[in-house]
Amino acid sequence: MKKRISPAQRRHMDYLRRKGLAVGKVYMTRLEKARTKEVRRVLGICRDFADVTQWGDVIDTNLSEAGYIFDWYRGLYLEAGLPQAASTVRDLTRGKAAGPGGVWERVLAEFASTRCGQNIVSVTGTLRDTLKDIIRKIIIADPNTSVERMTRAVQEDFGELNAWQCRRIAQTETMIGLAEAADVAARDTEIPFLKQWCISGVGNTRETHEAMDGIAVEEQEYFVLPDCELLYPHDISTGAPASEIVNCACSCIRIPK
């Protein structure tokens, strides 16, 4: 069924989204700095190889994000997710209770660890491929490029790409963390509720998501989209395609029965 979403409800969901993304922006900067440091470390190893065509192999062997990515995921999910969880409980209980934060923290930390484990290979693989693509392009443009020029060129070209990648990762993971935190907290209250899809109105909303706006389903029901089913926007438990998750700004309103 489709239910009207009031302007006040939309403003509230937009406030929560912007509050979460403010945390995500901080973690975007942290990820960008951590990656830049790691790339500089690996380039320091590469400089020992005068033959720059070997640098791709050196990157494959030495570059690793394991030293910081797990803590990054955990910090982001907890710092953005715990306030979202508390707000969800207040909405469902009409301000009567904040809820057991310790339970939320444990569940979100476990979720962050699982999520990171699922992503670390692809995330780090993308970083490796980015660096190797930069190196290949420089070699094609100048087969006789020196070690010094290669180092400078990689650092310069990597900077802009790194900022874009970190922004995309942080925004996506922030929204996933907010969605998971709200779901964990809502279920923990044991209060029966309806779930209602709410688009953000920030622009560039997918047509499939616009069609879902206002749709309300039972607590255990799925939102049915053309190519997947979701328990709530940004739900990754059903194997939804990235096209339904990445850069999505939708949220889920929970209405107590």
C-alpha positions in Angstrom: 0.0 0.0 0.0 1.0 3.6 -0.5 0.8 6.1 2.4 1.4 9.8 2.4 4.7 11.1 3.8 4.3 14.4 5.5 6.7 17.3 4.9 7.8 17.0 8.6 8.6 13.3 8.2 10.7 14.1 5.1 12.6 16.8 6.9 13.3 14.5 9.8 14.7 11.8 7.5 16.7 14.3 5.6 18.1 15.6 8.9 19.2 12.1 9.9 20.7 11.5 6.5 22.7 14.7 6.6 23.8 14.1 10.1 25.1 10.7 9.2 26.8 11.9 6.1 28.6 14.6 8.1 30.3 11.7 10.0 30.9 10.0 6.6 32.7 13.1 5.4 35.1 12.9 8.3 35.8 9.2 7.6 36.2 10.0 3.9 39.1 12.3 4.8 40.6 9.7 7.1 40.5 7.0 4.4 42.0 9.4 1.8 44.9 10.2 4.2 45.5 6.5 5.1 45.5 5.5 1.4 47.9 8.3 0.5 50.3 7.2 3.3 50.1 3.6 2.1 50.7 4.6 -1.5 53.7 6.7 -0.6 55.1 3.7 1.4 54.8 1.4 -1.6 56.2 3.9 -4.0 59.2 4.1 -1.6 59.7 0.4 -2.3 59.2 0.9 -6.0 62.0 3.4 -6.2 64.5 0.6 -5.5 63.6 -0.7 -9.0 65.1 1.3 -11.7 63.0 -0.6 -14.3 59.7 1.1 -13.8 57.9 -1.6 -15.8 58.4 -3.8 -12.6 56.5 -1.4 -10.4 53.1 -3.0 -11.1 54.4 -6.3 -9.6 55.8 -4.5 -6.6 52.4 -2.9 -6.0 50.7 -6.3 -6.2 53.1 -7.7 -3.7 53.4 -4.9 -1.2 50.3 -2.8 -1.2 47.8 -3.6 1.6 44.9 -1.8 3.3 44.6 -4.4 6.1 46.4 -2.2 8.5 43.6 0.5 8.6 40.5 -0.6 6.8 39.0 -2.8 9.5 39.2 0.0 12.1 37.9 2.5 9.5 34.8 0.4 8.8 34.1 -0.1 12.5 34.6 3.5 13.4 32.3 4.7 10.6 29.5 2.3 11.4 29.6 3.0 15.1 30.0 6.8 15.0 27.3 7.2 12.3 25.1 4.3 13.3 24.6 4.7 17.0 22.9 8.1 16.9 20.7 6.7 14.0 19.8 3.8 16.2 18.9 6.0 19.1 16.8 8.2 16.9 14.9 5.2 15.5 14.0 4.0 18.9 12.8 7.4 20.0 10.6 7.6 16.9 9.1 4.2 17.6 8.6 4.7 21.4 7.5 8.3 20.9 10.5 9.5 22.9 10.0 7.3 25.9 13.2 5.3 25.6 16.7 5.5 24.1 17.4 1.8 24.1 20.3 -0.6 24.9 23.2 1.1 23.2 25.6 -1.8 24.2 23.6 -4.2 22.1 23.6 -1.9 19.1 27.3 -1.4 19.4 28.1 -5.1 19.5 25.8 -5.9 16.5 27.1 -2.9 14.5 30.7 -3.8 15.2 30.1 -7.4 14.0 28.3 -6.1 10.9 31.2 -3.8 10.2 33.7 -6.6 10.5 31.7 -8.8 8.2 31.1 -6.0 5.7 34.8 -5.1 5.6 35.8 -8.8 5.1 33.4 -8.9 2.2 34.8 -5.7 0.6 38.5 -5.6 1.4 39.6 -7.7 -1.6 37.6 -5.6 -4.1 38.4 -2.3 -2.5 42.1 -2.9 -2.3 42.1 -4.5 -5.7 40.6 -1.3 -7.1 43.3 0.7 -5.5 46.0 -1.6 -6.9 44.5 -1.4 -10.4 44.2 2.4 -10.2 48.0 2.7 -9.5 48.9 0.2 -12.1 46.8 1.9 -14.8 48.5 5.2 -14.0 51.9 3.6 -14.3 51.0 2.0 -17.7 49.8 5.3 -19.1 52.9 7.1 -18.0 55.1 4.4 -19.6 53.1 4.5 -22.8 53.5 8.3 -23.0 57.3 8.1 -22.2 58.9 4.6 -22.3 62.1 6.1 -21.0 60.6 7.8 -18.0 62.9 8.1 -14.9 62.2 6.8 -11.4 61.8 10.4 -10.1 59.4 11.4 -12.8 57.4 8.2 -12.4 57.1 8.8 -8.6 55.9 12.4 -9.0 53.5 11.6 -11.8 51.9 8.7 -9.9 51.4 10.8 -6.8 49.9 13.6 -8.8 47.5 11.5 -10.8 46.6 9.4 -7.9 45.5 12.3 -5.7 42.3 13.2 -7.7 41.3 9.6 -8.3 41.8 8.8 -4.6 39.6 11.6 -3.5 36.8 10.4 -5.8 37.1 6.8 -4.8 37.1 7.6 -1.1 34.1 9.9 -1.4 32.2 7.1 -3.1 33.2 4.5 -0.6 32.5 6.7 2.4 29.1 7.8 1.2 27.9 4.3 0.3 29.1 2.7 3.5 27.7 5.6 5.6 24.2 5.0 4.1 24.5 1.2 4.6 25.6 1.7 8.2 22.7 4.1 8.9 20.2 1.6 7.4 21.6 -1.3 9.4 21.7 0.6 12.6 18.1 1.7 12.2 17.0 -1.9 11.5 18.9 -3.3 14.5 17.4 -0.8 16.9 13.9 -1.1 15.5 13.8 -4.8 15.8 15.3 -4.7 19.3 12.4 -2.6 20.6 10.0 -5.5 19.8 7.4 -2.9 18.8 5.3 -3.9 15.8 5.7 -1.4 12.9 5.2 -0.7 9.3 8.1 0.2 7.0 7.7 3.1 4.5 10.1 3.9 1.7 11.1 7.6 1.6 13.2 9.2 -1.2 15.5 12.0 -0.3 14.5 14.6 -2.9 18.1 15.6 -3.4 17.9 15.0 -7.2 18.9 12.2 -9.5 16.7 9.7 -7.7 16.4 6.4 -9.6 13.1 6.0 -11.3 12.7 2.6 -9.5 13.1 4.3 -6.2 10.8 7.2 -7.1 8.1 4.6 -7.8 8.7 3.2 -4.2 8.2 6.5 -2.5 5.5 6.2 0.1 5.1 2.5 -0.3 4.5 0.8 3.2 5.0 -2.8 4.0 4.9 -5.0 7.1 7.9 -5.3 9.3 9.1 -8.7 7.8 8.0 -7.9 4.2 10.3 -6.9 1.4 10.1 -3.9 -0.8 9.9 -5.3 -4.3 11.9 -3.5 -7.0 12.2 -4.6 -10.6 15.5 -6.3 -10.1 15.6 -7.2 -6.4 13.9 -7.3 -3.1 15.0 -5.2 -0.1 14.0 -5.2 3.5 14.8 -1.5 3.5 16.8 1.0 1.4 20.5 0.0 1.4 19.8 -3.5 2.5 22.7 -5.7 1.4 21.4 -8.9 2.9 19.6 -10.1 -0.2 22.4 -9.6 -2.7 21.0 -6.5 -4.3 23.0 -5.2 -7.3 25.2 -2.2 -6.6 23.0 -0.1 -9.0 20.4 -0.2 -6.3 22.7 0.7 -3.4 25.6 3.0 -4.5 24.8 6.7 -4.4 21.3 6.0 -3.1 20.0 8.6 -0.6 16.7 6.9 0.3 15.6 6.1 3.8 13.1 4.0 5.7 10.4 5.4 8.0 9.2 3.0 10.7 5.6 3.6 11.8 4.6 2.0 15.1 1.3 0.1 14.9 
